[in-house]
Amino acid sequence: MNERNPTVTEADLHAFADGLLPPGENARLEAWLSDNPEEAAKVAGWKAQNAEIKTLFAPYARTKDSDRLLVTSQRRQDRSRLSRRLSIAAAAALVFLAGAAAGHYGPQLLGRPEIQLASIEALPRQAQSAFLVYASEVRHPVEVGADQEPHLATWLGKRLNIADLRVPSLQKLGFQLVGGRLLPVNGTPGALFMYEDATGKRITVLVGRNKLNTTTSFRFANAGTLDTFYWIDGDIGYAVTGEISRDMLRQVAEECYKQFPSS
């Protein structure tokens, strides 16, 4: 950050890009960005990602007046799993159509932007690091192979305290399970599932908990040729990472979303 204005943080820039700053702060950020062209280019890239995500998910939009009530971290204890899944989907659609594709939405989040942004932004970085470390490994890319899939799901489910954790099946998209492993995510047990297609190209699916994540977010993150699509369901984060087209990455993420349990 520019030393002349140390109060402009990464969280401020994300909030500005997502349209979440209070009205009085926008002018200050615009003035700061005019003096910092590199940061301005970065913010412009984030805005372009937001617009792209909004376009990608437009066909799934189904909104109604009551949808705003779904964007909340206080879920009723007696709500059925089906109701929770429908709430998540409707809230996500509303967020995309509202233009806040990063998913930082709602009164509670507006009151604590830096905490939420910090916890959410950590997920794609960890997913990309895990991909770079393990996807290129030839002899030992996973701890438990695909031939032990039931054991893999039970073992990782216990470590993550997810009773009904499933290993997503991506065969209809051309990806076969290689296996999975235990790894740290936010300092707690996390799971990494690995898949590859007929050409040997691999993708990974990361699952991890973070008690600060209390809402649903959908975002793309990019690091060179590596793309990650990630989302939050309650306090569980999911991230799909690979060097594949964004359209295929989106299809993989959607298939995983359908198969993973709701928190």
DODRENGU-336689 format. One line per 5 residues: number of its first residue (from 0); their letters; for each residue x, y, z of C-alpha. Coordinates in steps of 0.2 Angstrom, whole numbers. Layout:
BEGIN
NUM) a) X Y Z ~ ...
END
This chain:
BEGIN
0) mnern) 0 0 0 ~ 5 18 -3 ~ 14 25 13 ~ 6 42 10 ~ -11 34 15
5) ptvte) -8 19 26 ~ -26 18 31 ~ -31 11 14 ~ -30 -8 17 ~ -33 -23 5
10) adlha) -50 -25 14 ~ -54 -7 9 ~ -50 -11 -9 ~ -60 -27 -10 ~ -75 -18 -1
15) fadgl) -73 -4 -14 ~ -73 -16 -29 ~ -88 -25 -22 ~ -98 -9 -19 ~ -99 -12 0
20) lppge) -90 4 6 ~ -101 18 15 ~ -105 32 3 ~ -93 44 11 ~ -78 32 9
25) narle) -80 30 -10 ~ -73 47 -14 ~ -58 44 -3 ~ -54 28 -11 ~ -56 35 -29
30) awlsd) -44 49 -25 ~ -32 37 -18 ~ -33 25 -33 ~ -30 40 -45 ~ -13 42 -36
35) npeea) -10 23 -36 ~ -12 16 -54 ~ -6 -1 -50 ~ -18 -3 -36 ~ -32 4 -48
40) akvag) -28 -9 -61 ~ -30 -22 -48 ~ -47 -16 -42 ~ -52 -15 -60 ~ -48 -33 -62
45) wkaqn) -58 -38 -47 ~ -73 -28 -54 ~ -71 -37 -71 ~ -71 -54 -61 ~ -87 -49 -52
50) aeikt) -95 -44 -69 ~ -90 -61 -76 ~ -97 -71 -62 ~ -113 -61 -62 ~ -115 -66 -81
55) lfapy) -110 -84 -78 ~ -124 -86 -65 ~ -137 -76 -73 ~ -146 -91 -80 ~ -148 -98 -62
60) artkd) -156 -82 -55 ~ -173 -85 -47 ~ -177 -71 -36 ~ -192 -65 -26 ~ -196 -52 -13
65) sdrll) -192 -64 2 ~ -175 -68 -4 ~ -166 -55 6 ~ -171 -64 21 ~ -160 -78 16
70) vtsqr) -144 -68 18 ~ -141 -70 36 ~ -129 -79 48 ~ -143 -83 60 ~ -151 -99 54
75) rqdrs) -166 -107 63 ~ -161 -123 72 ~ -177 -132 66 ~ -175 -128 48 ~ -173 -144 37
80) rlsrr) -158 -148 27 ~ -168 -145 11 ~ -173 -128 17 ~ -155 -123 21 ~ -150 -129 3
85) lsiaa) -163 -118 -5 ~ -159 -104 6 ~ -141 -105 1 ~ -145 -106 -18 ~ -157 -91 -17
90) aaalv) -145 -80 -7 ~ -131 -83 -19 ~ -142 -79 -34 ~ -147 -63 -25 ~ -130 -58 -22
95) flaga) -124 -60 -40 ~ -139 -50 -47 ~ -135 -36 -34 ~ -118 -35 -41 ~ -109 -40 -25
100) aaghy) -102 -56 -33 ~ -89 -58 -20 ~ -103 -62 -8 ~ -99 -49 6 ~ -117 -45 9
105) gpqll) -128 -41 24 ~ -128 -29 39 ~ -117 -40 50 ~ -104 -41 36 ~ -104 -23 33
110) grpei) -100 -20 51 ~ -85 -31 50 ~ -77 -31 33 ~ -59 -34 37 ~ -62 -49 47
115) qlasi) -74 -57 34 ~ -62 -53 19 ~ -47 -59 28 ~ -55 -76 32 ~ -63 -78 15
120) ealpr) -48 -73 5 ~ -37 -85 14 ~ -46 -100 6 ~ -41 -98 -12 ~ -23 -95 -7
125) qaqsa) -23 -111 3 ~ -31 -121 -11 ~ -19 -114 -24 ~ -4 -119 -13 ~ -11 -136 -10
130) flvya) -13 -139 -29 ~ 4 -133 -33 ~ 12 -144 -20 ~ 2 -160 -23 ~ -5 -160 -41
135) sevrh) 12 -161 -49 ~ 17 -176 -37 ~ 19 -192 -47 ~ 22 -206 -35 ~ 13 -199 -19
140) pvevg) 0 -186 -24 ~ -13 -193 -11 ~ -13 -202 6 ~ -28 -213 2 ~ -31 -219 -16
145) adqep) -47 -220 -25 ~ -48 -239 -22 ~ -52 -235 -4 ~ -65 -221 -7 ~ -77 -226 7
150) hlatw) -63 -226 20 ~ -57 -209 13 ~ -74 -201 16 ~ -76 -209 33 ~ -58 -204 39
155) lgkrl) -59 -186 33 ~ -77 -184 38 ~ -72 -188 56 ~ -56 -177 56 ~ -67 -162 49
160) niadl) -82 -166 60 ~ -93 -168 45 ~ -103 -184 48 ~ -110 -186 30 ~ -95 -180 20
165) rvpsl) -95 -187 3 ~ -82 -188 -10 ~ -89 -180 -25 ~ -91 -190 -41 ~ -85 -180 -56
170) qklgf) -85 -195 -69 ~ -99 -187 -80 ~ -87 -172 -82 ~ -73 -183 -87 ~ -63 -183 -71
175) qlvgg) -59 -199 -61 ~ -54 -199 -43 ~ -36 -201 -39 ~ -38 -200 -20 ~ -37 -188 -6
180) rllpv) -27 -182 9 ~ -28 -173 26 ~ -20 -156 26 ~ -21 -141 37 ~ -34 -127 32
185) ngtpg) -34 -112 44 ~ -25 -121 57 ~ -38 -135 58 ~ -40 -152 49 ~ -45 -150 31
190) alfmy) -47 -162 16 ~ -40 -162 -1 ~ -48 -173 -15 ~ -39 -175 -32 ~ -45 -179 -49
195) edatg) -38 -181 -66 ~ -45 -183 -84 ~ -40 -194 -98 ~ -25 -183 -103 ~ -18 -183 -85
200) kritv) -24 -165 -81 ~ -28 -164 -63 ~ -39 -153 -52 ~ -41 -152 -33 ~ -56 -149 -21
205) lvgrn) -52 -142 -5 ~ -63 -143 11 ~ -60 -133 27 ~ -68 -125 42 ~ -67 -108 48
210) klntt) -78 -102 62 ~ -77 -84 55 ~ -86 -89 39 ~ -104 -87 43 ~ -111 -83 26
215) tsfrf) -111 -90 8 ~ -99 -82 -5 ~ -95 -87 -23 ~ -79 -80 -31 ~ -66 -83 -43
220) anagt) -47 -81 -39 ~ -33 -82 -52 ~ -14 -84 -50 ~ -6 -85 -67 ~ -13 -100 -76
225) ldtfy) -21 -107 -60 ~ -40 -103 -57 ~ -50 -107 -41 ~ -68 -106 -39 ~ -73 -105 -20
230) widgd) -88 -103 -9 ~ -93 -104 9 ~ -108 -114 16 ~ -110 -109 35 ~ -93 -112 43
235) igyav) -86 -123 29 ~ -77 -117 14 ~ -75 -126 -2 ~ -62 -123 -16 ~ -60 -131 -34
240) tgeis) -43 -127 -42 ~ -35 -132 -58 ~ -27 -126 -74 ~ -43 -128 -84 ~ -56 -117 -93
245) rdmlr) -67 -107 -81 ~ -82 -114 -89 ~ -76 -132 -84 ~ -71 -126 -67 ~ -88 -119 -64
250) qvaee) -96 -135 -70 ~ -85 -145 -58 ~ -89 -133 -44 ~ -108 -134 -47 ~ -107 -153 -47
255) cykqf) -97 -153 -30 ~ -110 -140 -23 ~ -124 -152 -27 ~ -115 -167 -18 ~ -107 -159 -3
260) pss) -118 -159 13 ~ -125 -143 19 ~ -117 -136 36
END
